[in-house]
Structure formats: structure tokens, C-alpha cells
Amino acid sequence: MPDKQIERIQILNSRPEGHGRYILYWMQQSLRSRHNHALEYAISCANRRGVALVVCFGLTTDFPGARLRHYHFLFEALVELEMELASRGIRLVVVEGSPPEVAIELGKEARLVVTDRGYLRIQREWRTKVAASLTCPLHQVEGDVVVPVESASTKEEYNAANLRKKITPLLERFLAPVPELKLETPSRELTLHLGAFAHSLHRPAELVSRENSLGIHPEPGPVTYYAGGTSAAERLFHEFLDTKLERYDEDRSDPSLNCVSRMSAYLHFGMISPVYLAREARASGLAGAGAYVEELVIRRELSMNYAFYNAHYDRYEGLPTWARTTLEEHRGDTRRAIYTENQLQNAETGDPYWNAAQRELLETGAMHGYMRMYWGKKILEWRPDPQEAFEIALRLNDTFQLDGRDPNGYTGVAWCFGKHDRPWPERDVFGKVRYMNAAGLERKFKIKDYAARWSG
Ligand SMILES: Cc1cc2nc3c(=O)[nH]c(=O)nc-3n(C[C@H](O)[C@H](O)[C@H](O)COP(=O)(O)OP(=O)(O)OC[C@H]3O[C@@H](n4cnc5c(N)ncnc54)[C@H](O)[C@@H]3O)c2cc1C
């Protein structure tokens, strides 16, 4: 890793280095073998000490909110990851069990454990637990944002404009490439002691074939629109560079044109690096590159800032006071329509554009970005209680979106309820929270084409 990016590394405990046989990379977020800061750092640690590197992934089959749709995508990626790491001489161990417990068990024979970083509460709790339980050091390496969250800002930012001012001067430094190192002591044949997890070892290919018997919540099931893994992500992204990026700035908002990269699920699972995406977009020299980097870096990393600095990032309480006050004042306003959560889930509202967006989500595991805003605003409009509307929107988002359960999802839903936005002229139901309506969609886009595409 370039020295100038030392802020990517954090030492999470103060244990002395062990005498173990290997370096362990506990890979729990950045599920890729390319452009992975934590992996390259772990290889350099192994080479410097003349020992092997083992990579482990702890598989919990009841990650909060995760369903078969998400696990299938994950398992496909693990199959590719195992092969790619093997081609670099590295053994990937996939162990079913609580991820921190798996890391602690394999960490018993490690000199040093390296891990990657996640901003969700559960991801942070896992790392805190491992740091406290290991008898060797735990180093955390940030590779799933361009600018590590504390380097970008030391506080919760009010909006994108404030964060942009802070991130822009740091971009060049943190967009340096991630040089690929060769592991000098291969670990493919290393015997591992798994203790209580001895019978919980899985080959990724087996996971795909046995996914229905692992006790995973089966609904919603897998989608065929997106295949998991870095190669699938890179293929989609190159198609985007070749056919869409040039027009991204003008056309990205129109749901009928689908002029977007569809990278969010891959970013969510760490199957693709944001540094790689931003570098490739900029290197293309195409007109849309600046707008793309704005979404990928500023908007996305504003979400990480929110998740990191606001303990209520996934709750109604995380909304700004002005937004909660105005929504409370309008709680009693008459709604033109009210739909149950089931009607919403099944795309059974009286709004053909909203139903189309929900059908796109049910079928493909994703929804066009502009429609996500409209979708969330309408849920607020169609439920009598704004807090309940917030919770329904999050539940539907996290259950059906392949990229759900992500700082971006919590922030996106919160945005529909006023987060990172300003007060607007007051009106019924929404109060001072920004309002969206079908007439706006009809005025700006070929929205009837979109509705026809997802007519059911
Ligand atoms: C109600 C609502 C719910 C959302 N839920 C999620 C979610 O669960 N997971 C998720 O990853 N994103 C979520 N978003 C943010 C955004 O809509 C998606 O990231 C984007 O539509 C993904 O499509 P894409 O990769 O084709 O985007 P592109 O337009 O190609 O953008 C490239 C990348 O930039 C980032 N990005 C784009 N738009 C935004 C944005 N508004 N905020 C933050 N980052 C952005 C994403 O990482 C995206 O992959 C939500 C937005 C709203 C309003």
C-alpha cells in the first residue's frame, strides 16, 4: 500500500506479535482478490516475516435482514474468490459460525490478524470483540471507501456540499492504485486447526448447491439479473463505460434509460473496489466521469459518514429535529390513499409508476436510483404514521434490494424523510420535507416507457 495512505490502517489492540505459523486475513467485507488494500497489506506482512497467509471468511446464516437472495449472490462470489486466491497461492477457508468466533479460533495460530472494515453497527461490534479476544495484534485496513471516514471528516456532516469540500482535496492521494504483491510462502497446503469449528468448514461450490438446506430465510429467492463476484462486476462496469458513462450526467436520472452502472450490490459486498471504479471512470476521459465520481465517492461516503458518526443511522431518531418536528405536526393530515405493508410489497397501489418500481425490485433485486427516491417519498405519503412509514421503507429496502442493509440504504431512506436535505415550503402530509409526485416524473422522463417495461 502506498505510504501516503497510512490512514487506511488502524491497529485495533495492543497485543504483542504472536509466534504463529501464518498471517490471518479475516476477510469479512472486501470479498475480492483484486484491488484489495487489506489483502495486499496482509501479503506484505506475511512476506516480511517469511510466513504464509491464510484468508478466512466466517459465514453466519442469520445476518440481520439477509435472505436467500443475498446469500446466493454472496456464495457465487465466494466460488470465484476461492479460485482467484488459490491462483495466488492463498488458501481461503470458509467456516460456518459466528464471524468473530471464527476469526478468534483461527487467530490462535496467527502472528498477526489483518481485517477489512465495515461501518454498520454489527460489523464494528464484531471487530471490537475480535480485538479484545485475540492474543496477537489486529490490524484493520480500509479499502471499501476512497477516503477513510475519519480522514474525510471528524464529525457528522450536514450535507453533501460540506463533505465535498473536505473530500475533494484528498481525492488524488486516496485514488492511488493498489499494487498487487506476490505471496512468497503459499498457504494452499497448510494444515489448519479449527477447534470447535472442525466440522463447519465449507467449500464455496457446496454452499451454492446446498443453499436451500443451510437454514437461510428462503424469501425472497435468488435473482437471475445479477451474478455475484468480481468478474461479473467488472463485466457490467465495462459495459457501462463503453455504452453509458458518456451520457451519465444527462441521462442517469431517467428511469426509462437505465443509464447507470448497477455497481451498488457489488460495492455493498466488497466484490469491487470503489478506488478501482473511480480510477477507471476518470481514465476513460468520458464526459460523465465527474458526475459518476460525485455519486460514487461524495454521495456514497456521505452515507458512511452518517453511519459512523450517528448512532441512530438506521432509526427514525437519526433524522434532523426540524424534519421530525414537521412530520409530527402533519401526522393528523388526511392522506389521499393509505396502503398496507403487504399491498406495498406486492406492488398493489393505485400508482402505476410506483408499482413498476416495486416490480422491478421484486424481479431484479434492484430499483433505479431515481425511483428509489420517489418510492420512499410515497411510502411516507401513504402511511398515517411517519415513523412507521420509515420502518416499512427500510424493511422493504433491506429485504428485497440486493444492495440493502448498507449505509447507503439507511441514508437513502432517511433522505426521503429529510436527512441531508433542507426544509421546503410547507404542505400537507410532508410538512417541510421535500415532496415528489407523479406529474414530476411525467414532465421530466419517459416514465410511461418505464412503467410499461415493468407492467407485470
Ligand atoms: C429510498 C432509497 C433507498 C436506497 N437504498 C440503497 C441501498 O439499500 N443500497 C445502496 O447501495 N444504495 C441505496 N440507495 C442509494 C442509490 O439509490 C443507489 O446506490 C443507486 O441507485 C445504485 O445504483 P447504481 O449502482 O446503478 O448507481 P450509479 O448511478 O451507477 O452510481 C454509482 C454508485 O454511486 C453510489 N450512489 C449513487 N447514488 C447514490 C446516492 N443517492 N446515495 C449514495 N450513494 C449513491 C452507489 O454506490 C452507486 O453504486 C438508496 C436510495 C434511496 C433514495
PDBQT file of the ligand as one rigid body, heavy atoms in Angstrom, charges set to zero:
ROOT
HETATM    1  C1  LIG A 501     -35.016   5.198  -0.615  1.00  0.00    +0.000 C 
HETATM    2  C2  LIG A 501     -33.605   4.868  -1.064  1.00  0.00    +0.000 A 
HETATM    3  C3  LIG A 501     -33.055   3.651  -0.759  1.00  0.00    +0.000 A 
HETATM    4  C4  LIG A 501     -31.748   3.322  -1.157  1.00  0.00    +0.000 A 
HETATM    5  N1  LIG A 501     -31.238   2.117  -0.798  1.00  0.00    +0.000 NA
HETATM    6  C5  LIG A 501     -29.957   1.803  -1.103  1.00  0.00    +0.000 A 
HETATM    7  C6  LIG A 501     -29.383   0.584  -0.659  1.00  0.00    +0.000 A 
HETATM    8  O1  LIG A 501     -30.027  -0.198   0.044  1.00  0.00    +0.000 OA
HETATM    9  N2  LIG A 501     -28.092   0.323  -1.019  1.00  0.00    +0.000 N 
HETATM   10  C7  LIG A 501     -27.359   1.173  -1.789  1.00  0.00    +0.000 A 
HETATM   11  O2  LIG A 501     -26.214   0.873  -2.094  1.00  0.00    +0.000 OA
HETATM   12  N3  LIG A 501     -27.871   2.346  -2.207  1.00  0.00    +0.000 NA
HETATM   13  C8  LIG A 501     -29.136   2.695  -1.880  1.00  0.00    +0.000 A 
HETATM   14  N4  LIG A 501     -29.657   3.892  -2.289  1.00  0.00    +0.000 N 
HETATM   15  C9  LIG A 501     -28.770   4.861  -2.983  1.00  0.00    +0.000 C 
HETATM   16  C10 LIG A 501     -28.806   4.799  -4.536  1.00  0.00    +0.000 C 
HETATM   17  O3  LIG A 501     -30.116   4.929  -4.995  1.00  0.00    +0.000 OA
HETATM   18  C11 LIG A 501     -28.174   3.507  -5.083  1.00  0.00    +0.000 C 
HETATM   19  O4  LIG A 501     -26.872   3.366  -4.538  1.00  0.00    +0.000 OA
HETATM   20  C12 LIG A 501     -28.051   3.537  -6.609  1.00  0.00    +0.000 C 
HETATM   21  O5  LIG A 501     -29.317   3.725  -7.181  1.00  0.00    +0.000 OA
HETATM   22  C13 LIG A 501     -27.445   2.227  -7.059  1.00  0.00    +0.000 C 
HETATM   23  O6  LIG A 501     -27.491   2.077  -8.459  1.00  0.00    +0.000 OA
HETATM   24  P1  LIG A 501     -26.203   2.155  -9.367  1.00  0.00    +0.000 P 
HETATM   25  O7  LIG A 501     -25.096   1.390  -8.772  1.00  0.00    +0.000 OA
HETATM   26  O8  LIG A 501     -26.626   1.827 -10.744  1.00  0.00    +0.000 OA
HETATM   27  O9  LIG A 501     -25.867   3.722  -9.243  1.00  0.00    +0.000 OA
HETATM   28  P2  LIG A 501     -24.987   4.658 -10.148  1.00  0.00    +0.000 P 
HETATM   29  O10 LIG A 501     -25.829   5.835 -10.543  1.00  0.00    +0.000 OA
HETATM   30  O11 LIG A 501     -24.292   3.969 -11.224  1.00  0.00    +0.000 OA
HETATM   31  O12 LIG A 501     -23.930   5.250  -9.108  1.00  0.00    +0.000 OA
HETATM   32  C14 LIG A 501     -22.675   4.633  -8.833  1.00  0.00    +0.000 C 
HETATM   33  C15 LIG A 501     -22.522   4.386  -7.368  1.00  0.00    +0.000 C 
HETATM   34  O13 LIG A 501     -22.616   5.611  -6.651  1.00  0.00    +0.000 OA
HETATM   35  C16 LIG A 501     -23.281   5.413  -5.408  1.00  0.00    +0.000 C 
HETATM   36  N5  LIG A 501     -24.520   6.192  -5.378  1.00  0.00    +0.000 N 
HETATM   37  C17 LIG A 501     -25.315   6.534  -6.416  1.00  0.00    +0.000 A 
HETATM   38  N6  LIG A 501     -26.372   7.263  -5.981  1.00  0.00    +0.000 NA
HETATM   39  C18 LIG A 501     -26.231   7.374  -4.649  1.00  0.00    +0.000 A 
HETATM   40  C19 LIG A 501     -26.975   8.002  -3.612  1.00  0.00    +0.000 A 
HETATM   41  N7  LIG A 501     -28.089   8.691  -3.863  1.00  0.00    +0.000 N 
HETATM   42  N8  LIG A 501     -26.560   7.900  -2.350  1.00  0.00    +0.000 NA
HETATM   43  C20 LIG A 501     -25.427   7.224  -2.052  1.00  0.00    +0.000 A 
HETATM   44  N9  LIG A 501     -24.664   6.619  -2.987  1.00  0.00    +0.000 NA
HETATM   45  C21 LIG A 501     -25.057   6.689  -4.259  1.00  0.00    +0.000 A 
HETATM   46  C22 LIG A 501     -23.623   3.932  -5.325  1.00  0.00    +0.000 C 
HETATM   47  O14 LIG A 501     -22.638   3.285  -4.591  1.00  0.00    +0.000 OA
HETATM   48  C23 LIG A 501     -23.619   3.516  -6.783  1.00  0.00    +0.000 C 
HETATM   49  O15 LIG A 501     -23.355   2.142  -6.969  1.00  0.00    +0.000 OA
HETATM   50  C24 LIG A 501     -30.973   4.269  -1.883  1.00  0.00    +0.000 A 
HETATM   51  C25 LIG A 501     -31.540   5.497  -2.209  1.00  0.00    +0.000 A 
HETATM   52  C26 LIG A 501     -32.832   5.820  -1.800  1.00  0.00    +0.000 A 
HETATM   53  C27 LIG A 501     -33.394   7.170  -2.133  1.00  0.00    +0.000 C 
ENDROOT
TORSDOF 0
